Amino acid sequence: MSMTLPILFNNRHILPSGRLPLCLIPGEQLNTVKYAMQYGLNIGVCMDETNLIGAGIGTRVTVEDFNLSNEGDVLIITVCGHESFIIDNLKENDHDIMVAKCKILPTWPERQVSNDSSPLADRLKIMFNRYPELSVLHQYPHFENLTWLCQ
């Protein structure tokens, strides 16, 4: 299955079911989000095209929340990841927005946490306790799902 998405290049990566706050300064990134919101589109978040690791791979996201920074010049959006994709074709559209035809990648199979992998779940629980902002981003953690833990 393929889809066409406006692409938001960023130096952070998000995986399916993940949540991530992104800071957008005026210009290309903000224009991409405005375009997507105006036309009711989801957004593709990809690593910066100059980054050798992750270039051409991204995740379809929806915007869950947004706020202005205290200074008022940066828009902070919280996005939720859905499925991963690989870019087949990237071009600039008539609105000067980078859009890509994307092929959806298979979803990782769900795996239960085993005795061998339980220390990973335990460490992540400690991180959630130490950094409460993680609980805001991941309101329903799946500590029993190894696939969720690894993403």
Secondary structure, DSSP 8 states (H G I E B T S, - for coil): -EEEEEEEEESS---TT-EEEEEE-TTHHHHHHHHHHHTT--EEEEE-TT-SSSTTEEEEEEEEEEEE-TTSS-EEEEEEEEEEEEEEEEEE-TTS-EEEEEEE-------B--TTTHHHHHHHHHHHHH-THHHHH-SS--TTBHHHHH-
